[in-house]
Amino acid sequence: MTEYALDIKAEIDYARRWAFSFSPDYYNFEYLGGDCTNFVSQCLFAGGAVMNYTKDVGWYYLSLNDRAAAWTGVEFFYRFMVNNLSAGPYGMAVSLCEVRTGDVIQLGRGGSFYHSLLVTGLKEGTPLVAAHTSAAFDRPLDTYHYEELRCIRILGARKVSSV
């Protein structure tokens, strides 16, 4: 397995391009629970993350009906990122003060997390984010209303080594 860094500039460029519209390469989940995690996954993929095609527990998207729950579901995305030891992107939980460009923030209330945001930059210590389901690019995190949050440092990705 080869580990490598993602191209954060490519992630942000993708987020800028598609924050206020939808790529024709992916289904728009706006009316099926929200498109936020789908959008964040697309950004990571644009940054060079390879898909993990492990049925049920991987991170991949082929179509509306052939995708991993972690590609589009907030909770599944978190579990995949912080526990992934195989192919695909991986990360770790960090505090808000440790967040940097390319990381992911998830918002919640009552112990349930419902929204994923890609960090596109920092302004005076405040994360700026991009999202779908309430389209945003470079929106200050402090303009959101939430009870709790968790942050995922995206450490990189892994791919099967070719011999």
C-alpha positions in Angstrom: 0.0 0.0 0.0 1.4 3.4 -1.0 0.5 6.5 1.0 0.4 9.9 -0.6 -0.8 13.5 0.1 -3.9 14.8 -1.7 -3.7 17.8 -3.9 -5.5 20.4 -1.8 -5.4 23.0 -4.5 -7.2 20.6 -6.8 -9.8 20.0 -4.1 -10.4 23.7 -3.6 -10.5 24.4 -7.3 -13.2 21.7 -7.6 -15.1 23.1 -4.7 -15.0 26.6 -6.3 -16.2 25.3 -9.6 -19.1 23.2 -8.3 -20.1 24.9 -5.0 -23.1 26.6 -6.6 -24.0 24.0 -9.2 -23.8 20.2 -9.6 -21.4 18.2 -11.6 -23.1 16.1 -14.2 -20.8 13.2 -13.2 -22.7 12.7 -9.9 -26.3 12.4 -8.8 -27.6 15.4 -6.9 -28.7 14.1 -3.5 -30.3 17.5 -2.4 -33.8 15.8 -2.1 -32.6 12.5 -0.8 -31.2 13.7 2.6 -28.8 16.3 1.3 -25.8 16.6 -1.0 -23.2 17.8 1.4 -21.2 14.7 2.0 -21.4 13.7 -1.7 -19.9 17.1 -2.5 -17.1 16.7 0.0 -16.3 13.3 -1.3 -16.2 14.7 -4.8 -13.7 17.3 -3.7 -11.4 14.7 -2.1 -11.7 12.5 -5.2 -10.7 15.6 -7.3 -7.7 16.0 -5.1 -6.5 12.6 -6.0 -8.0 10.2 -3.5 -8.7 6.7 -5.0 -11.9 5.0 -4.4 -12.2 2.0 -2.0 -14.6 -0.4 -3.7 -15.1 -2.6 -0.6 -18.8 -3.5 -0.6 -20.8 -1.9 2.3 -17.8 -0.4 4.1 -15.8 1.3 1.4 -15.8 4.8 -0.1 -16.8 4.9 -3.8 -19.3 6.2 -6.2 -20.3 4.6 -9.5 -23.9 5.7 -9.7 -26.9 6.6 -7.6 -27.5 2.9 -7.0 -23.9 1.7 -6.9 -22.1 3.7 -4.2 -20.8 3.3 -0.7 -22.7 4.8 2.2 -19.5 6.6 3.2 -19.6 8.6 -0.1 -22.8 10.3 0.8 -23.7 9.7 4.5 -22.3 12.0 7.2 -21.9 9.3 9.9 -20.5 6.7 7.4 -18.1 9.2 6.0 -16.7 10.0 9.4 -16.3 6.3 10.4 -14.6 5.5 7.1 -12.2 8.4 7.3 -11.0 7.9 10.8 -10.9 4.1 10.6 -9.7 3.4 7.1 -6.5 1.4 7.0 -6.9 0.3 3.3 -7.2 2.1 0.0 -8.8 5.5 -0.2 -8.6 8.7 1.8 -8.0 8.5 5.5 -7.8 10.9 8.4 -8.1 11.5 12.1 -10.2 13.5 14.5 -8.7 16.9 15.5 -9.9 19.9 17.4 -11.3 23.0 15.7 -8.1 24.9 16.5 -6.1 22.4 14.6 -8.2 22.5 11.4 -6.4 23.4 8.1 -7.3 23.8 4.5 -8.5 20.5 3.0 -9.9 19.1 6.2 -13.6 18.3 6.8 -15.9 19.7 9.5 -19.2 18.1 10.4 -22.0 19.9 12.3 -24.4 18.2 14.7 -27.0 18.6 17.4 -28.0 16.2 20.1 -25.2 13.8 19.4 -26.3 13.4 15.7 -24.2 14.8 12.9 -26.0 16.1 9.9 -23.8 18.3 7.7 -20.3 18.0 6.1 -18.2 21.0 5.1 -14.8 21.2 3.3 -12.4 23.7 4.8 -11.3 26.0 1.9 -9.1 28.3 4.0 -8.8 30.3 7.2 -9.4 33.9 7.8 -8.2 35.4 11.1 -8.4 31.9 12.6 -12.0 31.2 11.4 -12.4 28.3 9.0 -13.9 29.2 5.6 -15.9 26.3 4.1 -17.5 25.0 1.0 -20.7 23.0 1.0 -23.8 21.7 -0.9 -27.2 21.6 0.7 -27.1 25.4 1.4 -24.5 26.1 -1.3 -21.4 27.9 0.0 -17.8 28.7 -0.9 -15.4 30.4 1.5 -18.3 30.9 4.0 -17.1 31.6 7.5 -17.9 28.7 9.8 -19.1 31.1 12.5 -22.1 32.0 10.3 -23.6 28.5 10.7 -25.9 27.5 13.6 -25.0 24.2 15.2 -24.8 22.7 18.7 -21.6 20.7 18.2 -19.0 19.9 15.6 -16.2 17.5 14.9 -13.3 17.9 12.6 -11.5 15.4 10.4 -7.8 16.0 9.4 -7.5 14.5 6.0 -4.0 13.0 6.3 -3.8 11.6 2.7 -4.8 8.6 0.8 -3.6 5.1 0.1 -3.5 3.1 -3.1 -2.5 -0.5 -3.9 1.2 -0.4 -4.9 2.0 -1.5 -8.4 5.0 -3.8 -8.8 
